[in-house]
């Protein structure tokens, strides 16, 4: 089994233009079809520098792990990360993520507040033992990387799919500099994820419910922490907020609005990020995407957990 730590020739978290076939094969096998955007769209975004691909390979040049990150207005969003199943015990996913964070932090620390990501809720009621264990492992993986966690507020993952209710989720982030611990800051980030990412309007029931929790200027102790206080860990019921009415079959959700300003240029070794024209909206019967990058097609943040133990 490959050991990244002991392989002096291993290439850790290297930027890529997406021309290799190894990451795309892993991408299509690691994520269910309804959880991934079309490969052609991913490749187009990489080519246009609106999505950042990084690969970790061993001494023989074999892919161990890859990640896809989308720069937003003043933060980055981890879209996908996957590790070769046969090499996960080597800790390559953790090593890749640590290096990715440092690369992004060095490139964006003056213009972005941090790297954000979503996971399925660890507080959701009526989960199986196996599912609860897996979700907690996902959370623990990112907590070991010193990610903060949104506590004491509901957070949901909307869906574009007709008739599909939102899912309970959790928002985590790694800070590039100053503490991200204000309601106003988190409200701006979530609003952008929801409107530009999921394509939902401010009148959508999920948006209204989540954003209504950020009206207070005061911040309670433990609201933004790596491990939420016990009193903030009550089960989350996915039925707490009714989803907005499903659109008619021939109605296609409008694509997200392109950002007014270009994403900041990324210093080497990360590819420069620049906005491009919006991709065409997906067909009405296409697999429902969940999260998009501004100016690009839809994508869903990955819940794959490299090396989560």
Helices and strands as residue ranges (DSSP letters): E 11-16, H 22-30, G 33-35, H 39-47, E 52-57, E 63-71, E 76-83, G 85-90, H 92-108, E 114-120, H 129-143, E 148-150, E 156-157, E 167-175, H 183-192, I 193-198, H 205-211, G 212-214, E 224-225, G 230-232, G 238-240, E 291-292, E 298-299
